[in-house]
Amino acid sequence: MDDPYTAREWQANYFAWAFLMPKGEFMKVIKENTDSKNNVRIENVAEHFCVSESAVVNYGRMLGIFR
């Protein structure tokens, strides 16, 4: 993150993710929406938090849940 704009953008995104999807609740909702084959119903998680599916995926990647 040498580019200051990129660093600021990442920080703003992280703040928004953490504000809209608190980690503890996020982990709980992910678990509730994961099937026996470890497939996560992203659309259900997004609907729960009223965010986009891409926000769920990006936050999940940042937390190390998704690849």
Phi and psi restraints in degrees (range 20) as a CNS / XPLOR table:
assign (resid 1 and name C) (resid 2 and name N)
       (resid 2 and name CA) (resid 2 and name C) 1.0 -75.4 20.0 2
assign (resid 2 and name N) (resid 2 and name CA)
       (resid 2 and name C) (resid 3 and name N) 1.0 -30.0 20.0 2
assign (resid 2 and name C) (resid 3 and name N)
       (resid 3 and name CA) (resid 3 and name C) 1.0 -75.3 20.0 2
assign (resid 3 and name N) (resid 3 and name CA)
       (resid 3 and name C) (resid 4 and name N) 1.0 117.6 20.0 2
assign (resid 3 and name C) (resid 4 and name N)
       (resid 4 and name CA) (resid 4 and name C) 1.0 -59.5 20.0 2
assign (resid 4 and name N) (resid 4 and name CA)
       (resid 4 and name C) (resid 5 and name N) 1.0 -34.0 20.0 2
assign (resid 4 and name C) (resid 5 and name N)
       (resid 5 and name CA) (resid 5 and name C) 1.0 -63.4 20.0 2
assign (resid 5 and name N) (resid 5 and name CA)
       (resid 5 and name C) (resid 6 and name N) 1.0 -43.3 20.0 2
assign (resid 5 and name C) (resid 6 and name N)
       (resid 6 and name CA) (resid 6 and name C) 1.0 -62.4 20.0 2
assign (resid 6 and name N) (resid 6 and name CA)
       (resid 6 and name C) (resid 7 and name N) 1.0 -43.3 20.0 2
assign (resid 6 and name C) (resid 7 and name N)
       (resid 7 and name CA) (resid 7 and name C) 1.0 -62.9 20.0 2
assign (resid 7 and name N) (resid 7 and name CA)
       (resid 7 and name C) (resid 8 and name N) 1.0 -44.6 20.0 2
assign (resid 7 and name C) (resid 8 and name N)
       (resid 8 and name CA) (resid 8 and name C) 1.0 -64.7 20.0 2
assign (resid 8 and name N) (resid 8 and name CA)
       (resid 8 and name C) (resid 9 and name N) 1.0 -41.2 20.0 2
assign (resid 8 and name C) (resid 9 and name N)
       (resid 9 and name CA) (resid 9 and name C) 1.0 -63.3 20.0 2
assign (resid 9 and name N) (resid 9 and name CA)
       (resid 9 and name C) (resid 10 and name N) 1.0 -42.9 20.0 2
assign (resid 9 and name C) (resid 10 and name N)
       (resid 10 and name CA) (resid 10 and name C) 1.0 -62.3 20.0 2
assign (resid 10 and name N) (resid 10 and name CA)
       (resid 10 and name C) (resid 11 and name N) 1.0 -43.9 20.0 2
assign (resid 10 and name C) (resid 11 and name N)
       (resid 11 and name CA) (resid 11 and name C) 1.0 -62.3 20.0 2
assign (resid 11 and name N) (resid 11 and name CA)
       (resid 11 and name C) (resid 12 and name N) 1.0 -41.7 20.0 2
assign (resid 11 and name C) (resid 12 and name N)
       (resid 12 and name CA) (resid 12 and name C) 1.0 -64.6 20.0 2
assign (resid 12 and name N) (resid 12 and name CA)
       (resid 12 and name C) (resid 13 and name N) 1.0 -42.5 20.0 2
assign (resid 12 and name C) (resid 13 and name N)
       (resid 13 and name CA) (resid 13 and name C) 1.0 -62.9 20.0 2
assign (resid 13 and name N) (resid 13 and name CA)
       (resid 13 and name C) (resid 14 and name N) 1.0 -45.1 20.0 2
assign (resid 13 and name C) (resid 14 and name N)
       (resid 14 and name CA) (resid 14 and name C) 1.0 -59.7 20.0 2
assign (resid 14 and name N) (resid 14 and name CA)
       (resid 14 and name C) (resid 15 and name N) 1.0 -45.0 20.0 2
assign (resid 14 and name C) (resid 15 and name N)
       (resid 15 and name CA) (resid 15 and name C) 1.0 -58.8 20.0 2
assign (resid 15 and name N) (resid 15 and name CA)
       (resid 15 and name C) (resid 16 and name N) 1.0 -46.7 20.0 2
assign (resid 15 and name C) (resid 16 and name N)
       (resid 16 and name CA) (resid 16 and name C) 1.0 -62.8 20.0 2
assign (resid 16 and name N) (resid 16 and name CA)
       (resid 16 and name C) (resid 17 and name N) 1.0 -44.6 20.0 2
assign (resid 16 and name C) (resid 17 and name N)
       (resid 17 and name CA) (resid 17 and name C) 1.0 -60.1 20.0 2
assign (resid 17 and name N) (resid 17 and name CA)
       (resid 17 and name C) (resid 18 and name N) 1.0 -48.5 20.0 2
assign (resid 17 and name C) (resid 18 and name N)
       (resid 18 and name CA) (resid 18 and name C) 1.0 -67.1 20.0 2
assign (resid 18 and name N) (resid 18 and name CA)
       (resid 18 and name C) (resid 19 and name N) 1.0 -34.0 20.0 2
assign (resid 18 and name C) (resid 19 and name N)
       (resid 19 and name CA) (resid 19 and name C) 1.0 -70.6 20.0 2
assign (resid 19 and name N) (resid 19 and name CA)
       (resid 19 and name C) (resid 20 and name N) 1.0 -45.5 20.0 2
assign (resid 19 and name C) (resid 20 and name N)
       (resid 20 and name CA) (resid 20 and name C) 1.0 -81.8 20.0 2
assign (resid 20 and name N) (resid 20 and name CA)
       (resid 20 and name C) (resid 21 and name N) 1.0 -26.6 20.0 2
assign (resid 20 and name C) (resid 21 and name N)
       (resid 21 and name CA) (resid 21 and name C) 1.0 -134.4 20.0 2
assign (resid 21 and name N) (resid 21 and name CA)
       (resid 21 and name C) (resid 22 and name N) 1.0 77.1 20.0 2
assign (resid 21 and name C) (resid 22 and name N)
       (resid 22 and name CA) (resid 22 and name C) 1.0 -53.4 20.0 2
assign (resid 22 and name N) (resid 22 and name CA)
       (resid 22 and name C) (resid 23 and name N) 1.0 138.0 20.0 2
assign (resid 22 and name C) (resid 23 and name N)
       (resid 23 and name CA) (resid 23 and name C) 1.0 -53.0 20.0 2
assign (resid 23 and name N) (resid 23 and name CA)
       (resid 23 and name C) (resid 24 and name N) 1.0 -46.6 20.0 2
assign (resid 23 and name C) (resid 24 and name N)
       (resid 24 and name CA) (resid 24 and name C) 1.0 -60.6 20.0 2
assign (resid 24 and name N) (resid 24 and name CA)
       (resid 24 and name C) (resid 25 and name N) 1.0 -47.3 20.0 2
assign (resid 24 and name C) (resid 25 and name N)
       (resid 25 and name CA) (resid 25 and name C) 1.0 -68.1 20.0 2
assign (resid 25 and name N) (resid 25 and name CA)
       (resid 25 and name C) (resid 26 and name N) 1.0 -38.2 20.0 2
assign (resid 25 and name C) (resid 26 and name N)
       (resid 26 and name CA) (resid 26 and name C) 1.0 -58.9 20.0 2
assign (resid 26 and name N) (resid 26 and name CA)
       (resid 26 and name C) (resid 27 and name N) 1.0 -47.9 20.0 2
assign (resid 26 and name C) (resid 27 and name N)
       (resid 27 and name CA) (resid 27 and name C) 1.0 -61.6 20.0 2
assign (resid 27 and name N) (resid 27 and name CA)
       (resid 27 and name C) (resid 28 and name N) 1.0 -40.6 20.0 2
assign (resid 27 and name C) (resid 28 and name N)
       (resid 28 and name CA) (resid 28 and name C) 1.0 -63.0 20.0 2
assign (resid 28 and name N) (resid 28 and name CA)
       (resid 28 and name C) (resid 29 and name N) 1.0 -46.5 20.0 2
assign (resid 28 and name C) (resid 29 and name N)
       (resid 29 and name CA) (resid 29 and name C) 1.0 -67.5 20.0 2
assign (resid 29 and name N) (resid 29 and name CA)
       (resid 29 and name C) (resid 30 and name N) 1.0 -38.2 20.0 2
assign (resid 29 and name C) (resid 30 and name N)
       (resid 30 and name CA) (resid 30 and name C) 1.0 -59.1 20.0 2
assign (resid 30 and name N) (resid 30 and name CA)
       (resid 30 and name C) (resid 31 and name N) 1.0 -48.0 20.0 2
assign (resid 30 and name C) (resid 31 and name N)
       (resid 31 and name CA) (resid 31 and name C) 1.0 -60.3 20.0 2
assign (resid 31 and name N) (resid 31 and name CA)
       (resid 31 and name C) (resid 32 and name N) 1.0 -43.0 20.0 2
assign (resid 31 and name C) (resid 32 and name N)
       (resid 32 and name CA) (resid 32 and name C) 1.0 -64.6 20.0 2
assign (resid 32 and name N) (resid 32 and name CA)
       (resid 32 and name C) (resid 33 and name N) 1.0 -22.8 20.0 2
assign (resid 32 and name C) (resid 33 and name N)
       (resid 33 and name CA) (resid 33 and name C) 1.0 -112.5 20.0 2
assign (resid 33 and name N) (resid 33 and name CA)
       (resid 33 and name C) (resid 34 and name N) 1.0 25.5 20.0 2
assign (resid 33 and name C) (resid 34 and name N)
       (resid 34 and name CA) (resid 34 and name C) 1.0 -112.4 20.0 2
assign (resid 34 and name N) (resid 34 and name CA)
       (resid 34 and name C) (resid 35 and name N) 1.0 129.7 20.0 2
assign (resid 34 and name C) (resid 35 and name N)
       (resid 35 and name CA) (resid 35 and name C) 1.0 -88.4 20.0 2
assign (resid 35 and name N) (resid 35 and name CA)
       (resid 35 and name C) (resid 36 and name N) 1.0 -177.6 20.0 2
assign (resid 35 and name C) (resid 36 and name N)
       (resid 36 and name CA) (resid 36 and name C) 1.0 -66.4 20.0 2
assign (resid 36 and name N) (resid 36 and name CA)
       (resid 36 and name C) (resid 37 and name N) 1.0 -16.2 20.0 2
assign (resid 36 and name C) (resid 37 and name N)
       (resid 37 and name CA) (resid 37 and name C) 1.0 -99.8 20.0 2
assign (resid 37 and name N) (resid 37 and name CA)
       (resid 37 and name C) (resid 38 and name N) 1.0 13.6 20.0 2
assign (resid 37 and name C) (resid 38 and name N)
       (resid 38 and name CA) (resid 38 and name C) 1.0 65.5 20.0 2
assign (resid 38 and name N) (resid 38 and name CA)
       (resid 38 and name C) (resid 39 and name N) 1.0 26.6 20.0 2
assign (resid 38 and name C) (resid 39 and name N)
       (resid 39 and name CA) (resid 39 and name C) 1.0 -88.8 20.0 2
assign (resid 39 and name N) (resid 39 and name CA)
       (resid 39 and name C) (resid 40 and name N) 1.0 127.4 20.0 2
assign (resid 39 and name C) (resid 40 and name N)
       (resid 40 and name CA) (resid 40 and name C) 1.0 -97.9 20.0 2
assign (resid 40 and name N) (resid 40 and name CA)
       (resid 40 and name C) (resid 41 and name N) 1.0 132.9 20.0 2
assign (resid 40 and name C) (resid 41 and name N)
       (resid 41 and name CA) (resid 41 and name C) 1.0 -83.9 20.0 2
assign (resid 41 and name N) (resid 41 and name CA)
       (resid 41 and name C) (resid 42 and name N) 1.0 84.7 20.0 2
assign (resid 41 and name C) (resid 42 and name N)
       (resid 42 and name CA) (resid 42 and name C) 1.0 -55.2 20.0 2
assign (resid 42 and name N) (resid 42 and name CA)
       (resid 42 and name C) (resid 43 and name N) 1.0 -41.2 20.0 2
assign (resid 42 and name C) (resid 43 and name N)
       (resid 43 and name CA) (resid 43 and name C) 1.0 -61.5 20.0 2
assign (resid 43 and name N) (resid 43 and name CA)
       (resid 43 and name C) (resid 44 and name N) 1.0 -34.9 20.0 2
assign (resid 43 and name C) (resid 44 and name N)
       (resid 44 and name CA) (resid 44 and name C) 1.0 -69.1 20.0 2
assign (resid 44 and name N) (resid 44 and name CA)
       (resid 44 and name C) (resid 45 and name N) 1.0 -39.7 20.0 2
assign (resid 44 and name C) (resid 45 and name N)
       (resid 45 and name CA) (resid 45 and name C) 1.0 -65.9 20.0 2
assign (resid 45 and name N) (resid 45 and name CA)
       (resid 45 and name C) (resid 46 and name N) 1.0 -44.8 20.0 2
assign (resid 45 and name C) (resid 46 and name N)
       (resid 46 and name CA) (resid 46 and name C) 1.0 -60.5 20.0 2
assign (resid 46 and name N) (resid 46 and name CA)
       (resid 46 and name C) (resid 47 and name N) 1.0 -43.2 20.0 2
assign (resid 46 and name C) (resid 47 and name N)
       (resid 47 and name CA) (resid 47 and name C) 1.0 -64.0 20.0 2
assign (resid 47 and name N) (resid 47 and name CA)
       (resid 47 and name C) (resid 48 and name N) 1.0 -40.8 20.0 2
assign (resid 47 and name C) (resid 48 and name N)
       (resid 48 and name CA) (resid 48 and name C) 1.0 -57.1 20.0 2
assign (resid 48 and name N) (resid 48 and name CA)
       (resid 48 and name C) (resid 49 and name N) 1.0 -43.4 20.0 2
assign (resid 48 and name C) (resid 49 and name N)
       (resid 49 and name CA) (resid 49 and name C) 1.0 -94.7 20.0 2
assign (resid 49 and name N) (resid 49 and name CA)
       (resid 49 and name C) (resid 50 and name N) 1.0 -1.8 20.0 2
assign (resid 49 and name C) (resid 50 and name N)
       (resid 50 and name CA) (resid 50 and name C) 1.0 57.5 20.0 2
assign (resid 50 and name N) (resid 50 and name CA)
       (resid 50 and name C) (resid 51 and name N) 1.0 46.3 20.0 2
assign (resid 50 and name C) (resid 51 and name N)
       (resid 51 and name CA) (resid 51 and name C) 1.0 -129.5 20.0 2
assign (resid 51 and name N) (resid 51 and name CA)
       (resid 51 and name C) (resid 52 and name N) 1.0 173.0 20.0 2
assign (resid 51 and name C) (resid 52 and name N)
       (resid 52 and name CA) (resid 52 and name C) 1.0 -76.4 20.0 2
assign (resid 52 and name N) (resid 52 and name CA)
       (resid 52 and name C) (resid 53 and name N) 1.0 157.9 20.0 2
assign (resid 52 and name C) (resid 53 and name N)
       (resid 53 and name CA) (resid 53 and name C) 1.0 -62.3 20.0 2
assign (resid 53 and name N) (resid 53 and name CA)
       (resid 53 and name C) (resid 54 and name N) 1.0 -35.8 20.0 2
assign (resid 53 and name C) (resid 54 and name N)
       (resid 54 and name CA) (resid 54 and name C) 1.0 -65.9 20.0 2
assign (resid 54 and name N) (resid 54 and name CA)
       (resid 54 and name C) (resid 55 and name N) 1.0 -33.4 20.0 2
assign (resid 54 and name C) (resid 55 and name N)
       (resid 55 and name CA) (resid 55 and name C) 1.0 -64.4 20.0 2
assign (resid 55 and name N) (resid 55 and name CA)
       (resid 55 and name C) (resid 56 and name N) 1.0 -41.2 20.0 2
assign (resid 55 and name C) (resid 56 and name N)
       (resid 56 and name CA) (resid 56 and name C) 1.0 -62.7 20.0 2
assign (resid 56 and name N) (resid 56 and name CA)
       (resid 56 and name C) (resid 57 and name N) 1.0 -47.3 20.0 2
assign (resid 56 and name C) (resid 57 and name N)
       (resid 57 and name CA) (resid 57 and name C) 1.0 -64.0 20.0 2
assign (resid 57 and name N) (resid 57 and name CA)
       (resid 57 and name C) (resid 58 and name N) 1.0 -45.0 20.0 2
assign (resid 57 and name C) (resid 58 and name N)
       (resid 58 and name CA) (resid 58 and name C) 1.0 -64.5 20.0 2
assign (resid 58 and name N) (resid 58 and name CA)
       (resid 58 and name C) (resid 59 and name N) 1.0 -42.3 20.0 2
assign (resid 58 and name C) (resid 59 and name N)
       (resid 59 and name CA) (resid 59 and name C) 1.0 -66.3 20.0 2
assign (resid 59 and name N) (resid 59 and name CA)
       (resid 59 and name C) (resid 60 and name N) 1.0 -42.2 20.0 2
assign (resid 59 and name C) (resid 60 and name N)
       (resid 60 and name CA) (resid 60 and name C) 1.0 -60.6 20.0 2
assign (resid 60 and name N) (resid 60 and name CA)
       (resid 60 and name C) (resid 61 and name N) 1.0 -39.3 20.0 2
assign (resid 60 and name C) (resid 61 and name N)
       (resid 61 and name CA) (resid 61 and name C) 1.0 -64.7 20.0 2
assign (resid 61 and name N) (resid 61 and name CA)
       (resid 61 and name C) (resid 62 and name N) 1.0 -44.3 20.0 2
assign (resid 61 and name C) (resid 62 and name N)
       (resid 62 and name CA) (resid 62 and name C) 1.0 -61.9 20.0 2
assign (resid 62 and name N) (resid 62 and name CA)
       (resid 62 and name C) (resid 63 and name N) 1.0 -35.4 20.0 2
assign (resid 62 and name C) (resid 63 and name N)
       (resid 63 and name CA) (resid 63 and name C) 1.0 -82.0 20.0 2
assign (resid 63 and name N) (resid 63 and name CA)
       (resid 63 and name C) (resid 64 and name N) 1.0 -6.1 20.0 2
assign (resid 63 and name C) (resid 64 and name N)
       (resid 64 and name CA) (resid 64 and name C) 1.0 84.2 20.0 2
assign (resid 64 and name N) (resid 64 and name CA)
       (resid 64 and name C) (resid 65 and name N) 1.0 15.0 20.0 2
assign (resid 64 and name C) (resid 65 and name N)
       (resid 65 and name CA) (resid 65 and name C) 1.0 -82.0 20.0 2
assign (resid 65 and name N) (resid 65 and name CA)
       (resid 65 and name C) (resid 66 and name N) 1.0 -40.5 20.0 2
assign (resid 65 and name C) (resid 66 and name N)
       (resid 66 and name CA) (resid 66 and name C) 1.0 -112.1 20.0 2
assign (resid 66 and name N) (resid 66 and name CA)
       (resid 66 and name C) (resid 67 and name N) 1.0 155.2 20.0 2
